[in-house]
Amino acid sequence: MSEIKNVDLGSVKIHKKVIADITANAVAEIKGVHLVAPTMADELLKMLGLRVHPAITVDIEKTGQVSVDVRVCVEYGKRIPDIATQAQDVIRQAIEQTVDIDLKDVNVNIHGIERGGQ
């Protein structure tokens, strides 16, 4: 008879930046919503090849639970409660489908309303 042996290959850790990238991509798919504009310093870091998402904050608690805070602007004429709920759902779904983490909160903060041409 053969024995079944389990081999531990190590651990997998997912960096906060990966969760921020997933969140940014999810927000980009929502019509009429975009992340708050980056500052000049953020643009400089982007030119240096660093991916920066200043509108997204990822917090990981000691228990392993993850909270995501997203600051967005909404297109004028959109119903804010509906668009915020949609953003929460899209972000949660994108993160849960991509990585296996304990997602506690997805907080969407509306920082502005913009006309369609801006």
C-alpha distance (Angstrom), angle and dihedral (degrees) to the residues before:
residue distance angle dihedral
M1 . . .
S2 3.74 . .
E3 3.76 124.6 .
I4 3.75 123.3 -132.3
K5 3.78 110.0 -126.8
N6 3.77 124.9 -164.9
V7 3.75 114.7 -147.2
D8 3.78 120.2 -157.4
L9 3.80 107.4 -143.6
G10 3.78 96.4 -176.5
S11 3.77 134.6 -96.9
V12 3.77 136.3 -54.4
K13 3.78 119.1 -139.2
I14 3.79 124.3 -173.2
H15 3.79 116.7 -150.5
K16 3.79 122.2 -133.3
K17 3.81 89.3 -117.0
V18 3.80 90.5 63.0
I19 3.80 90.9 55.0
A20 3.82 89.3 46.9
D21 3.83 90.5 51.3
I22 3.81 91.1 50.5
T23 3.81 89.9 48.7
A24 3.82 92.9 48.7
N25 3.80 91.1 50.7
A26 3.80 91.2 48.7
V27 3.82 92.3 50.7
A28 3.82 90.4 48.9
E29 3.82 88.8 60.7
I30 3.82 93.7 57.7
K31 3.80 112.1 93.4
G32 3.80 113.7 -128.9
V33 3.82 95.3 16.5
H34 3.78 131.3 94.4
L35 3.77 137.5 165.1
V36 3.80 119.0 -93.8
A37 3.79 110.2 -87.3
P38 3.81 115.9 -92.4
T39 3.80 121.8 -114.9
M40 3.80 125.0 -114.2
A41 3.82 90.7 -97.8
D42 3.81 89.7 53.2
E43 3.80 90.3 51.5
L44 3.80 89.9 51.1
L45 3.80 91.2 53.0
K46 3.80 88.8 48.2
M47 3.82 90.2 54.3
L48 3.79 88.4 53.1
G49 3.78 88.7 58.0
L50 3.79 99.3 -101.6
R51 3.79 119.1 133.3
V52 3.78 107.3 -131.6
H53 3.80 127.0 -179.6
P54 3.81 105.5 -177.1
A55 3.80 91.2 171.1
I56 3.81 92.1 60.8
T57 3.79 126.3 70.3
V58 3.80 121.0 -173.6
D59 3.81 118.4 -165.7
I60 3.79 122.9 -171.4
E61 3.79 115.7 -163.7
K62 3.80 124.4 -148.4
T63 3.81 88.0 -105.3
G64 3.81 89.5 60.5
Q65 3.77 95.9 -109.7
V66 3.80 115.3 139.3
S67 3.81 127.9 -143.9
V68 3.79 122.6 -168.1
D69 3.82 123.1 -160.2
V70 3.81 116.5 -166.8
R71 3.80 126.0 -172.1
V72 3.81 113.4 -156.8
C73 3.77 143.7 167.6
V74 3.79 120.0 -134.3
E75 3.78 128.0 -146.9
Y76 3.81 114.0 -108.4
G77 3.79 112.3 -97.1
K78 3.80 97.2 32.9
R79 3.80 118.0 120.1
I80 3.81 102.2 -112.3
P81 3.83 100.1 -150.4
D82 3.82 90.9 50.1
I83 3.80 94.7 46.4
A84 3.82 91.8 46.7
T85 3.81 91.6 51.4
Q86 3.80 90.4 46.9
A87 3.81 90.1 50.7
Q88 3.82 91.1 50.7
D89 3.80 91.4 50.1
V90 3.82 94.6 46.8
I91 3.82 93.2 47.0
R92 3.82 93.6 46.2
Q93 3.80 91.8 48.3
A94 3.82 93.1 47.6
I95 3.81 93.2 49.7
E96 3.81 95.0 44.0
Q97 3.82 92.1 48.2
T98 3.79 93.6 47.9
V99 3.80 105.0 39.4
D100 3.78 133.7 21.2
I101 3.80 102.6 -125.1
D102 3.78 136.5 136.0
L103 3.81 100.3 -106.3
K104 3.79 109.7 -162.0
D105 3.82 104.9 172.8
V106 3.77 140.6 6.6
N107 3.80 106.9 -165.8
V108 3.80 117.6 -170.3
N109 3.81 115.7 -163.6
I110 3.80 116.6 -167.4
H111 3.80 106.4 -144.5
G112 3.76 99.8 174.5
I113 3.76 151.4 -11.4
E114 3.78 120.4 -123.8
R115 3.76 134.0 -168.5
G116 3.80 115.7 -115.4
G117 3.83 95.1 -105.6
Q118 3.81 95.8 55.3
